[in-house]
Amino acid sequence: MSINAKNDRSNVVNKQDLGGATFTPQLRDLNKYLFIDGFSKTTLCVYNEIVYLFNTNEGVAFPSYNYFLRELNITSATVSKAIKKLVRVKLVGKMSDKGQRNLYLPYYPLDEEEFKRAFPIASNKREATIAKSKRKSKTDKERLENYQKKIEKAEEEE
Protein backbone atom coordinates (compact mmCIF):
# COMPACT_ATOMS: atom_id res chain seq x y z
CA MET A 1 0.00 0.00 0.00
CA SER A 2 1.45 3.34 -0.94
CA ILE A 3 0.42 6.62 0.60
CA ASN A 4 0.68 10.26 -0.25
CA ALA A 5 0.67 13.41 1.83
CA LYS A 6 -2.99 14.15 1.03
CA ASN A 7 -4.34 10.84 2.41
CA ASP A 8 -6.83 10.91 5.25
CA ARG A 9 -4.83 10.87 8.47
CA SER A 10 -7.73 10.10 10.83
CA ASN A 11 -6.45 6.55 11.40
CA VAL A 12 -2.83 7.57 11.98
CA VAL A 13 -1.42 6.82 15.44
CA ASN A 14 -0.32 10.03 17.12
CA LYS A 15 2.05 9.32 19.99
CA GLN A 16 0.91 12.49 21.75
CA ASP A 17 -2.50 10.86 22.11
CA LEU A 18 -0.86 7.78 23.68
CA GLY A 19 0.83 9.27 26.69
CA GLY A 20 3.50 11.77 25.80
CA ALA A 21 6.79 12.18 24.03
CA THR A 22 9.09 10.22 26.32
CA PHE A 23 7.64 6.79 25.66
CA THR A 24 4.91 5.17 23.65
CA PRO A 25 2.89 2.34 25.18
CA GLN A 26 2.35 -0.69 22.98
CA LEU A 27 -1.21 -0.94 21.78
CA ARG A 28 -2.70 -4.16 23.20
CA ASP A 29 -4.64 -4.71 19.99
CA LEU A 30 -1.35 -5.51 18.27
CA ASN A 31 -0.93 -8.89 19.95
CA LYS A 32 -3.47 -10.51 17.65
CA TYR A 33 -1.20 -9.74 14.69
CA LEU A 34 1.34 -12.22 16.08
CA PHE A 35 -0.97 -14.99 14.85
CA ILE A 36 -0.42 -13.92 11.22
CA ASP A 37 2.18 -16.10 9.50
CA GLY A 38 5.45 -14.20 9.21
CA PHE A 39 4.46 -11.49 11.69
CA SER A 40 7.08 -11.64 14.40
CA LYS A 41 7.83 -9.86 17.65
CA THR A 42 10.57 -8.08 15.71
CA THR A 43 7.91 -6.80 13.30
CA LEU A 44 6.00 -5.55 16.33
CA CYS A 45 9.13 -3.75 17.58
CA VAL A 46 9.60 -2.06 14.20
CA TYR A 47 5.97 -0.90 14.29
CA ASN A 48 6.38 0.48 17.81
CA GLU A 49 9.50 2.40 16.76
CA ILE A 50 7.63 3.90 13.79
CA VAL A 51 4.85 5.00 16.16
CA TYR A 52 7.43 6.41 18.56
CA LEU A 53 9.19 8.32 15.78
CA PHE A 54 6.01 9.71 14.23
CA ASN A 55 6.66 13.43 13.83
CA THR A 56 3.43 15.35 14.37
CA ASN A 57 4.81 18.44 12.62
CA GLU A 58 5.85 16.50 9.51
CA GLY A 59 2.89 14.12 9.68
CA VAL A 60 5.12 11.07 9.10
CA ALA A 61 7.91 9.02 10.64
CA PHE A 62 11.17 8.76 8.75
CA PRO A 63 13.58 6.39 10.52
CA SER A 64 16.54 5.09 8.55
CA TYR A 65 17.42 1.42 8.37
CA ASN A 66 20.54 2.36 10.31
CA TYR A 67 18.29 3.64 13.11
CA PHE A 68 16.67 0.20 13.42
CA LEU A 69 20.09 -1.47 13.37
CA ARG A 70 21.26 0.78 16.20
CA GLU A 71 18.09 0.67 18.32
CA LEU A 72 16.81 -2.87 17.72
CA ASN A 73 19.99 -4.69 16.70
CA ILE A 74 18.44 -6.01 13.49
CA THR A 75 19.81 -6.15 9.96
CA SER A 76 18.55 -4.09 7.06
CA ALA A 77 17.12 -7.30 5.53
CA THR A 78 15.09 -7.87 8.72
CA VAL A 79 13.92 -4.24 8.71
CA SER A 80 12.88 -4.54 5.08
CA LYS A 81 10.97 -7.77 5.73
CA ALA A 82 9.24 -6.26 8.80
CA ILE A 83 8.21 -3.10 6.97
CA LYS A 84 6.85 -5.10 4.01
CA LYS A 85 4.79 -7.16 6.46
CA LEU A 86 3.53 -4.02 8.26
CA VAL A 87 2.48 -2.49 4.94
CA ARG A 88 0.83 -5.75 3.83
CA VAL A 89 -1.28 -5.97 7.01
CA LYS A 90 -2.08 -2.25 6.78
CA LEU A 91 -0.46 -1.20 10.04
CA VAL A 92 1.92 1.12 8.20
CA GLY A 93 1.66 3.21 5.07
CA LYS A 94 4.91 3.82 3.18
CA MET A 95 5.95 6.44 0.68
CA SER A 96 9.19 7.86 -0.64
CA ASP A 97 10.35 11.44 -0.21
CA LYS A 98 11.52 11.96 -3.82
CA GLY A 99 13.82 8.94 -3.51
CA GLN A 100 15.77 10.42 -0.59
CA ARG A 101 14.16 8.66 2.36
CA ASN A 102 11.26 6.43 3.25
CA LEU A 103 8.33 8.00 5.06
CA TYR A 104 5.91 5.99 7.17
CA LEU A 105 2.43 6.46 8.59
CA PRO A 106 1.61 4.20 11.53
CA TYR A 107 -2.05 3.17 11.49
CA TYR A 108 -4.15 1.94 14.38
CA PRO A 109 -4.69 -1.84 14.50
CA LEU A 110 -7.89 -3.25 13.10
CA ASP A 111 -10.67 -3.80 15.60
CA GLU A 112 -11.68 -7.38 16.38
CA GLU A 113 -14.34 -7.72 13.66
CA GLU A 114 -12.19 -6.10 10.97
CA PHE A 115 -9.30 -8.37 11.93
CA LYS A 116 -11.51 -11.48 11.65
CA ARG A 117 -12.60 -10.46 8.15
CA ALA A 118 -9.13 -9.49 6.97
CA PHE A 119 -7.21 -12.39 8.56
CA PRO A 120 -9.59 -15.31 9.18
CA ILE A 121 -6.83 -17.94 9.52
CA ALA A 122 -4.91 -15.87 12.09
CA SER A 123 -8.15 -15.08 13.90
CA ASN A 124 -9.05 -18.77 14.09
CA LYS A 125 -5.56 -19.65 15.39
CA ARG A 126 -5.87 -16.93 18.01
CA GLU A 127 -9.33 -18.10 19.12
CA ALA A 128 -8.07 -21.70 19.38
CA THR A 129 -5.13 -20.56 21.51
CA ILE A 130 -7.43 -18.54 23.77
CA ALA A 131 -9.78 -21.52 24.16
CA LYS A 132 -6.86 -23.80 25.00
CA SER A 133 -5.62 -21.30 27.57
CA LYS A 134 -9.07 -21.11 29.17
CA ARG A 135 -9.27 -24.91 29.38
CA LYS A 136 -5.83 -25.00 31.00
CA SER A 137 -6.84 -22.31 33.49
CA LYS A 138 -9.95 -24.29 34.39
CA THR A 139 -7.91 -27.47 34.87
CA ASP A 140 -5.35 -25.62 36.98
CA LYS A 141 -8.11 -24.12 39.12
CA GLU A 142 -9.66 -27.56 39.68
CA ARG A 143 -6.29 -29.03 40.64
CA LEU A 144 -5.71 -26.20 43.12
CA GLU A 145 -9.15 -26.68 44.66
CA ASN A 146 -8.53 -30.43 45.02
CA TYR A 147 -5.16 -29.77 46.61
CA GLN A 148 -6.70 -27.30 49.06
CA LYS A 149 -9.36 -29.86 50.00
CA LYS A 150 -6.67 -32.48 50.67
CA ILE A 151 -4.82 -30.04 52.91
CA GLU A 152 -8.01 -29.18 54.81
CA LYS A 153 -8.85 -32.88 55.22
CA ALA A 154 -5.32 -33.67 56.48
CA GLU A 155 -5.55 -30.78 58.98
CA GLU A 156 -8.91 -32.06 60.25
CA GLU A 157 -7.51 -35.55 60.76
CA GLU A 158 -4.64 -34.26 62.91
Z-matrix of the N, CA and C atoms (Angstrom, degrees):
N
C 1 1.447
C 2 1.520 1 108.08
N 3 1.300 2 116.73 1 125.74
C 4 1.455 3 119.01 2 175.71
C 5 1.521 4 108.50 3 -102.07
N 6 1.293 5 115.30 4 159.87
C 7 1.467 6 120.25 5 -179.24
C 8 1.509 7 108.72 6 -131.24
N 9 1.297 8 116.08 7 165.50
C 10 1.459 9 120.14 8 170.73
C 11 1.521 10 108.36 9 -138.41
N 12 1.294 11 116.49 10 167.53
C 13 1.455 12 121.65 11 -171.97
C 14 1.522 13 112.81 12 -63.65
N 15 1.321 14 118.36 13 -18.89
C 16 1.466 15 120.84 14 -177.30
C 17 1.528 16 113.06 15 -92.33
N 18 1.346 17 117.99 16 -0.49
C 19 1.460 18 120.58 17 -179.68
C 20 1.517 19 111.03 18 -62.02
N 21 1.320 20 115.45 19 154.15
C 22 1.456 21 121.30 20 174.86
C 23 1.514 22 109.38 21 -62.56
N 24 1.301 23 117.36 22 127.52
C 25 1.460 24 122.35 23 -176.32
C 26 1.531 25 111.79 24 -103.76
N 27 1.320 26 118.02 25 13.08
C 28 1.466 27 119.95 26 -175.84
C 29 1.525 28 112.76 27 -66.01
N 30 1.318 29 118.15 28 -22.27
C 31 1.457 30 121.48 29 -178.92
C 32 1.528 31 112.72 30 -99.99
N 33 1.328 32 116.79 31 6.30
C 34 1.455 33 121.39 32 -177.88
C 35 1.527 34 109.83 33 -80.02
N 36 1.336 35 116.20 34 133.65
C 37 1.461 36 121.27 35 178.73
C 38 1.523 37 108.74 36 -73.71
N 39 1.313 38 116.00 37 124.05
C 40 1.457 39 121.94 38 177.18
C 41 1.516 40 107.80 39 -109.05
N 42 1.322 41 117.49 40 113.89
C 43 1.460 42 120.50 41 -174.92
C 44 1.525 43 112.19 42 -59.67
N 45 1.322 44 118.07 43 -25.90
C 46 1.463 45 119.52 44 177.93
C 47 1.523 46 111.18 45 -65.13
N 48 1.319 47 116.70 46 -27.30
C 49 1.465 48 120.74 47 176.88
C 50 1.520 49 111.86 48 -78.75
N 51 1.332 50 117.74 49 -11.11
C 52 1.466 51 122.06 50 -174.24
C 53 1.518 52 114.19 51 -105.30
N 54 1.313 53 118.25 52 6.79
C 55 1.450 54 117.03 53 174.76
C 56 1.508 55 116.37 54 127.63
N 57 1.302 56 118.91 55 11.51
C 58 1.452 57 118.83 56 173.83
C 59 1.512 58 114.53 57 113.15
N 60 1.309 59 114.46 58 177.81
C 61 1.458 60 121.20 59 -172.16
C 62 1.521 61 114.01 60 -90.64
N 63 1.328 62 118.41 61 -12.87
C 64 1.455 63 118.22 62 -175.31
C 65 1.516 64 113.28 63 -85.27
N 66 1.312 65 118.03 64 -26.01
C 67 1.459 66 120.23 65 174.71
C 68 1.513 67 108.71 66 -155.40
N 69 1.309 68 115.33 67 158.71
C 70 1.450 69 121.20 68 178.90
C 71 1.515 70 108.33 69 -122.91
N 72 1.321 71 118.32 70 118.71
C 73 1.470 72 119.07 71 178.12
C 74 1.526 73 110.31 72 -67.98
N 75 1.314 74 116.16 73 147.59
C 76 1.462 75 119.35 74 175.70
C 77 1.515 76 108.75 75 -74.58
N 78 1.307 77 116.19 76 134.40
C 79 1.457 78 121.04 77 177.23
C 80 1.525 79 109.04 78 -71.80
N 81 1.325 80 117.84 79 125.05
C 82 1.462 81 121.58 80 -177.31
C 83 1.525 82 111.95 81 -61.87
N 84 1.303 83 116.78 82 -28.04
C 85 1.464 84 120.24 83 -179.89
C 86 1.522 85 112.77 84 -65.55
N 87 1.315 86 117.84 85 -9.51
C 88 1.462 87 120.45 86 -179.98
C 89 1.517 88 112.87 87 -75.73
N 90 1.316 89 117.83 88 -26.17
C 91 1.466 90 120.42 89 -175.00
C 92 1.519 91 112.75 90 -56.70
N 93 1.319 92 117.63 91 -33.75
C 94 1.460 93 119.58 92 -179.23
C 95 1.531 94 112.00 93 -63.25
N 96 1.321 95 117.43 94 -25.51
C 97 1.463 96 120.77 95 179.21
C 98 1.524 97 112.09 96 -66.64
N 99 1.324 98 117.33 97 -21.83
C 100 1.467 99 120.59 98 179.10
C 101 1.531 100 112.32 99 -65.41
N 102 1.319 101 117.81 100 -12.58
C 103 1.459 102 121.93 101 178.25
C 104 1.538 103 111.88 102 -88.79
N 105 1.322 104 117.00 103 -2.96
C 106 1.467 105 121.48 104 175.42
C 107 1.524 106 107.68 105 -83.41
N 108 1.335 107 116.77 106 130.24
C 109 1.463 108 120.58 107 178.82
C 110 1.525 109 110.31 108 -54.81
N 111 1.318 110 115.88 109 130.52
C 112 1.453 111 121.58 110 178.05
C 113 1.517 112 115.02 111 85.83
N 114 1.331 113 117.20 112 -5.73
C 115 1.465 114 120.33 113 178.13
C 116 1.521 115 107.21 114 -93.55
N 117 1.322 116 115.40 115 111.71
C 118 1.459 117 120.38 116 -173.13
C 119 1.526 118 111.81 117 -108.29
N 120 1.307 119 114.75 118 173.05
C 121 1.471 120 119.87 119 174.73
C 122 1.518 121 110.00 120 -63.86
N 123 1.320 122 117.10 121 -30.69
C 124 1.467 123 120.28 122 175.71
C 125 1.521 124 110.03 123 -64.46
N 126 1.332 125 116.85 124 -41.13
C 127 1.463 126 120.87 125 176.93
C 128 1.524 127 109.69 126 -59.56
N 129 1.314 128 115.99 127 -41.33
C 130 1.459 129 121.83 128 177.46
C 131 1.527 130 110.75 129 -61.39
N 132 1.325 131 117.06 130 -41.81
C 133 1.473 132 121.30 131 178.44
C 134 1.526 133 110.91 132 -63.65
N 135 1.322 134 117.34 133 -40.73
C 136 1.465 135 120.90 134 178.50
C 137 1.527 136 109.50 135 -62.98
N 138 1.322 137 117.12 136 -43.93
C 139 1.467 138 120.88 137 177.08
C 140 1.526 139 110.74 138 -58.53
N 141 1.331 140 116.58 139 -47.92
C 142 1.465 141 119.87 140 -178.77
C 143 1.523 142 111.97 141 -61.20
N 144 1.321 143 117.42 142 -36.33
C 145 1.467 144 120.36 143 177.38
C 146 1.530 145 110.53 144 -67.56
N 147 1.322 146 117.25 145 -39.01
C 148 1.469 147 120.19 146 177.76
C 149 1.519 148 109.96 147 -63.28
N 150 1.340 149 116.71 148 -41.92
C 151 1.472 150 120.06 149 176.26
C 152 1.523 151 109.36 150 -61.19
N 153 1.327 152 116.11 151 -47.20
C 154 1.463 153 120.76 152 -178.02
C 155 1.527 154 111.66 153 -60.28
N 156 1.331 155 116.75 154 -37.60
C 157 1.458 156 121.24 155 -176.31
C 158 1.525 157 113.82 156 -88.82
N 159 1.323 158 117.37 157 0.99
C 160 1.463 159 120.20 158 179.29
C 161 1.520 160 108.99 159 -58.52
N 162 1.310 161 116.06 160 122.36
C 163 1.456 162 122.95 161 -178.04
C 164 1.529 163 108.28 162 -96.37
N 165 1.317 164 116.84 163 111.46
C 166 1.463 165 120.05 164 -175.78
C 167 1.531 166 111.90 165 -66.41
N 168 1.313 167 117.65 166 -28.88
C 169 1.467 168 120.21 167 178.07
C 170 1.523 169 111.80 168 -71.51
N 171 1.336 170 116.08 169 -41.18
C 172 1.465 171 121.22 170 -179.98
C 173 1.529 172 111.80 171 -83.45
N 174 1.325 173 116.47 172 -24.52
C 175 1.458 174 120.72 173 -178.87
C 176 1.509 175 114.01 174 80.35
N 177 1.332 176 117.56 175 13.13
C 178 1.461 177 122.85 176 -179.88
C 179 1.525 178 109.25 177 -151.39
N 180 1.314 179 115.60 178 169.14
C 181 1.466 180 122.16 179 168.88
C 182 1.517 181 106.31 180 -109.97
N 183 1.322 182 117.44 181 145.84
C 184 1.461 183 118.99 182 -179.29
C 185 1.524 184 111.98 183 -140.79
N 186 1.341 185 117.21 184 56.44
C 187 1.465 186 119.65 185 177.06
C 188 1.536 187 111.00 186 -72.05
N 189 1.311 188 115.80 187 146.59
C 190 1.461 189 120.31 188 175.42
C 191 1.527 190 108.75 189 -87.59
N 192 1.314 191 116.23 190 162.69
C 193 1.459 192 119.57 191 175.21
C 194 1.525 193 109.91 192 -62.31
N 195 1.326 194 116.41 193 -32.37
C 196 1.458 195 120.78 194 177.74
C 197 1.541 196 110.70 195 -63.19
N 198 1.317 197 116.71 196 -35.09
C 199 1.460 198 120.79 197 176.78
C 200 1.540 199 109.84 198 -58.82
N 201 1.327 200 116.30 199 -47.27
C 202 1.466 201 120.16 200 -179.07
C 203 1.529 202 110.99 201 -64.84
N 204 1.329 203 116.55 202 -38.08
C 205 1.461 204 120.72 203 176.25
C 206 1.529 205 109.44 204 -58.47
N 207 1.324 206 115.65 205 -48.78
C 208 1.461 207 121.17 206 -176.73
C 209 1.535 208 112.30 207 -67.89
N 210 1.315 209 117.52 208 -43.64
C 211 1.466 210 121.44 209 -173.51
C 212 1.523 211 114.12 210 -85.93
N 213 1.320 212 117.24 211 -33.44
C 214 1.471 213 120.83 212 -174.63
C 215 1.522 214 113.13 213 -114.44
N 216 1.325 215 116.62 214 -5.02
C 217 1.467 216 121.08 215 -179.80
C 218 1.531 217 111.61 216 57.11
N 219 1.328 218 115.10 217 47.96
C 220 1.466 219 120.36 218 177.67
C 221 1.526 220 109.33 219 -125.95
N 222 1.304 221 115.98 220 153.92
C 223 1.465 222 121.60 221 -177.37
C 224 1.525 223 110.51 222 -78.17
N 225 1.314 224 115.40 223 164.87
C 226 1.463 225 119.72 224 177.81
C 227 1.530 226 110.86 225 -64.34
N 228 1.340 227 117.06 226 -32.53
C 229 1.474 228 119.98 227 176.83
C 230 1.537 229 110.35 228 -63.92
N 231 1.326 230 116.34 229 -39.98
C 232 1.473 231 120.53 230 178.86
C 233 1.523 232 110.40 231 -68.26
N 234 1.319 233 117.04 232 -40.20
C 235 1.470 234 121.14 233 177.14
C 236 1.523 235 109.49 234 -60.91
N 237 1.317 236 115.89 235 -47.50
C 238 1.463 237 120.93 236 -179.07
C 239 1.531 238 111.06 237 -58.88
N 240 1.313 239 115.92 238 -46.24
C 241 1.467 240 121.28 239 179.79
C 242 1.534 241 110.31 240 -62.44
N 243 1.332 242 116.98 241 -43.02
C 244 1.470 243 120.90 242 -179.30
C 245 1.523 244 110.71 243 -65.05
N 246 1.313 245 117.11 244 -43.91
C 247 1.466 246 119.95 245 -178.76
C 248 1.524 247 110.74 246 -66.29
N 249 1.331 248 117.61 247 -40.55
C 250 1.472 249 120.12 248 176.17
C 251 1.522 250 110.58 249 -58.89
N 252 1.336 251 116.43 250 -41.96
C 253 1.468 252 120.37 251 179.68
C 254 1.532 253 109.92 252 -66.08
N 255 1.316 254 117.45 253 -42.75
C 256 1.476 255 121.18 254 179.76
C 257 1.520 256 111.30 255 -62.44
N 258 1.322 257 116.87 256 -39.04
C 259 1.463 258 120.77 257 177.72
C 260 1.526 259 109.59 258 -68.14
N 261 1.343 260 116.54 259 -43.10
C 262 1.469 261 121.41 260 -178.31
C 263 1.533 262 111.80 261 -61.31
N 264 1.336 263 116.85 262 -37.41
C 265 1.474 264 119.57 263 -178.42
C 266 1.524 265 111.63 264 -92.83
N 267 1.329 266 115.92 265 7.81
C 268 1.462 267 123.68 266 174.39
C 269 1.530 268 114.23 267 63.95
N 270 1.328 269 115.78 268 32.73
C 271 1.470 270 119.69 269 171.54
C 272 1.524 271 110.78 270 -91.29
N 273 1.331 272 116.36 271 -20.21
C 274 1.458 273 121.35 272 -179.00
C 275 1.524 274 108.78 273 -138.34
N 276 1.320 275 115.07 274 138.18
C 277 1.454 276 121.60 275 169.09
C 278 1.519 277 107.22 276 -101.10
N 279 1.323 278 117.35 277 145.03
C 280 1.460 279 121.21 278 -176.45
C 281 1.523 280 109.70 279 -131.14
N 282 1.328 281 114.85 280 137.91
C 283 1.458 282 120.35 281 173.78
C 284 1.526 283 108.22 282 -146.10
N 285 1.291 284 115.66 283 167.38
C 286 1.463 285 120.83 284 -179.17
C 287 1.521 286 108.95 285 -109.39
N 288 1.306 287 116.11 286 142.49
C 289 1.458 288 122.71 287 177.44
C 290 1.527 289 107.87 288 -94.09
N 291 1.339 290 115.70 289 76.73
C 292 1.468 291 122.22 290 -179.73
C 293 1.526 292 112.10 291 52.86
N 294 1.341 293 115.93 292 38.24
C 295 1.453 294 121.36 293 176.45
C 296 1.513 295 115.09 294 77.10
N 297 1.330 296 118.36 295 1.17
C 298 1.463 297 120.61 296 -177.13
C 299 1.516 298 113.11 297 -90.01
N 300 1.311 299 117.23 298 -36.29
C 301 1.468 300 120.31 299 -178.61
C 302 1.522 301 108.79 300 -157.31
N 303 1.318 302 114.80 301 157.34
C 304 1.455 303 120.03 302 175.75
C 305 1.520 304 108.86 303 -87.87
N 306 1.319 305 115.67 304 140.26
C 307 1.455 306 122.78 305 178.17
C 308 1.519 307 107.94 306 -118.23
N 309 1.317 308 116.74 307 141.24
C 310 1.457 309 121.10 308 -174.13
C 311 1.522 310 110.97 309 -130.19
N 312 1.321 311 114.72 310 142.67
C 313 1.463 312 122.23 311 171.27
C 314 1.521 313 107.64 312 -115.02
N 315 1.324 314 117.85 313 118.36
C 316 1.470 315 119.44 314 176.41
C 317 1.527 316 109.89 315 -84.82
N 318 1.316 317 116.41 316 124.03
C 319 1.460 318 121.42 317 179.61
C 320 1.518 319 110.61 318 -99.65
N 321 1.323 320 115.52 319 154.49
C 322 1.463 321 120.28 320 175.10
C 323 1.528 322 109.59 321 -66.55
N 324 1.322 323 117.22 322 149.00
C 325 1.470 324 120.24 323 176.31
C 326 1.526 325 110.96 324 -63.15
N 327 1.313 326 114.81 325 155.74
C 328 1.460 327 120.22 326 175.73
C 329 1.526 328 109.16 327 -66.08
N 330 1.336 329 115.97 328 148.08
C 331 1.462 330 117.61 329 174.22
C 332 1.534 331 108.30 330 -74.22
N 333 1.299 332 116.39 331 174.78
C 334 1.470 333 121.23 332 -171.93
C 335 1.533 334 112.77 333 -56.72
N 336 1.324 335 116.99 334 -47.09
C 337 1.473 336 120.54 335 -178.10
C 338 1.532 337 111.61 336 -67.21
N 339 1.330 338 117.12 337 -42.25
C 340 1.463 339 120.46 338 177.92
C 341 1.523 340 110.66 339 -62.63
N 342 1.327 341 115.81 340 -40.21
C 343 1.466 342 120.41 341 179.38
C 344 1.522 343 110.61 342 -63.18
N 345 1.335 344 117.23 343 -43.77
C 346 1.471 345 120.82 344 178.86
C 347 1.522 346 111.29 345 -59.17
N 348 1.331 347 116.80 346 -41.88
C 349 1.466 348 120.16 347 179.71
C 350 1.528 349 111.72 348 -69.69
N 351 1.326 350 116.51 349 -41.41
C 352 1.464 351 120.24 350 -175.70
C 353 1.532 352 112.89 351 -76.76
N 354 1.347 353 116.12 352 -33.68
C 355 1.469 354 120.62 353 -174.45
C 356 1.534 355 110.33 354 -135.18
N 357 1.335 356 117.18 355 68.00
C 358 1.473 357 119.47 356 -174.98
C 359 1.530 358 113.60 357 -62.22
N 360 1.312 359 118.49 358 -36.36
C 361 1.474 360 120.44 359 -179.58
C 362 1.525 361 109.80 360 -66.18
N 363 1.330 362 116.49 361 -47.43
C 364 1.472 363 120.45 362 178.83
C 365 1.524 364 110.30 363 -63.24
N 366 1.307 365 116.97 364 -39.49
C 367 1.463 366 120.97 365 179.61
C 368 1.527 367 110.82 366 -63.78
N 369 1.324 368 116.68 367 -41.72
C 370 1.472 369 120.64 368 178.07
C 371 1.528 370 111.41 369 -65.52
N 372 1.348 371 116.80 370 -41.18
C 373 1.467 372 120.10 371 177.11
C 374 1.523 373 110.33 372 -62.04
N 375 1.312 374 116.32 373 -41.91
C 376 1.467 375 120.95 374 -179.84
C 377 1.528 376 110.37 375 -63.77
N 378 1.335 377 116.90 376 -46.17
C 379 1.463 378 120.80 377 -179.60
C 380 1.527 379 110.83 378 -62.71
N 381 1.329 380 117.46 379 -38.72
C 382 1.467 381 120.82 380 178.16
C 383 1.532 382 110.43 381 -64.98
N 384 1.320 383 116.52 382 -40.04
C 385 1.470 384 120.52 383 178.91
C 386 1.520 385 110.70 384 -65.94
N 387 1.319 386 116.64 385 -41.39
C 388 1.468 387 120.97 386 178.38
C 389 1.531 388 110.03 387 -63.74
N 390 1.325 389 117.02 388 -43.60
C 391 1.469 390 120.63 389 179.19
C 392 1.526 391 110.69 390 -62.48
N 393 1.321 392 116.76 391 -42.90
C 394 1.467 393 120.98 392 178.05
C 395 1.527 394 110.66 393 -61.57
N 396 1.307 395 116.31 394 -42.02
C 397 1.466 396 121.13 395 179.12
C 398 1.527 397 111.04 396 -63.56
N 399 1.323 398 116.49 397 -40.40
C 400 1.473 399 120.19 398 178.69
C 401 1.527 400 110.85 399 -65.33
N 402 1.343 401 116.35 400 -41.21
C 403 1.472 402 119.47 401 177.67
C 404 1.526 403 110.43 402 -62.33
N 405 1.320 404 116.63 403 -42.55
C 406 1.459 405 121.18 404 178.70
C 407 1.524 406 110.66 405 -63.18
N 408 1.314 407 117.45 406 -42.76
C 409 1.465 408 120.84 407 178.22
C 410 1.528 409 110.92 408 -61.32
N 411 1.327 410 116.17 409 -40.49
C 412 1.462 411 120.17 410 179.17
C 413 1.527 412 110.48 411 -64.45
N 414 1.330 413 116.18 412 -45.03
C 415 1.463 414 121.22 413 178.21
C 416 1.526 415 110.94 414 -61.55
N 417 1.313 416 116.76 415 -44.26
C 418 1.466 417 121.10 416 179.07
C 419 1.526 418 111.04 417 -62.16
N 420 1.318 419 116.14 418 -40.78
C 421 1.470 420 120.59 419 179.27
C 422 1.528 421 110.13 420 -63.83
N 423 1.333 422 116.97 421 -43.54
C 424 1.466 423 121.20 422 178.83
C 425 1.526 424 111.03 423 -62.78
N 426 1.328 425 116.37 424 -42.30
C 427 1.468 426 119.66 425 178.45
C 428 1.521 427 111.08 426 -63.52
N 429 1.311 428 118.05 427 -39.61
C 430 1.460 429 121.87 428 178.26
C 431 1.528 430 110.67 429 -64.72
N 432 1.322 431 116.10 430 -44.25
C 433 1.470 432 120.01 431 179.33
C 434 1.530 433 110.72 432 -61.77
N 435 1.336 434 116.80 433 -42.81
C 436 1.470 435 120.51 434 178.12
C 437 1.523 436 110.93 435 -63.51
N 438 1.303 437 117.51 436 -40.59
C 439 1.457 438 121.77 437 178.27
C 440 1.527 439 110.49 438 -63.66
N 441 1.325 440 116.54 439 -43.27
C 442 1.465 441 120.33 440 178.97
C 443 1.533 442 111.30 441 -63.12
N 444 1.334 443 116.41 442 -38.44
C 445 1.469 444 120.08 443 177.45
C 446 1.521 445 110.92 444 -64.09
N 447 1.331 446 117.28 445 -41.07
C 448 1.464 447 120.97 446 178.42
C 449 1.530 448 110.96 447 -62.52
N 450 1.326 449 115.57 448 -40.72
C 451 1.466 450 119.25 449 178.82
C 452 1.528 451 109.97 450 -64.46
N 453 1.335 452 116.83 451 -45.43
C 454 1.466 453 120.90 452 179.61
C 455 1.533 454 111.06 453 -60.95
N 456 1.332 455 115.86 454 -42.22
C 457 1.469 456 120.52 455 179.71
C 458 1.523 457 110.32 456 -64.46
N 459 1.332 458 117.65 457 -43.62
C 460 1.462 459 121.48 458 178.98
C 461 1.515 460 110.36 459 -63.07
N 462 1.340 461 117.97 460 -38.42
C 463 1.475 462 120.79 461 179.16
C 464 1.530 463 110.89 462 -67.05
N 465 1.329 464 116.91 463 -36.69
C 466 1.465 465 121.29 464 179.70
C 467 1.526 466 111.13 465 -67.54
N 468 1.324 467 116.03 466 -35.32
C 469 1.467 468 120.76 467 -178.32
C 470 1.530 469 112.52 468 -74.33
N 471 1.327 470 117.28 469 -17.12
C 472 1.467 471 119.46 470 -178.44
C 473 1.482 472 112.83 471 -75.27
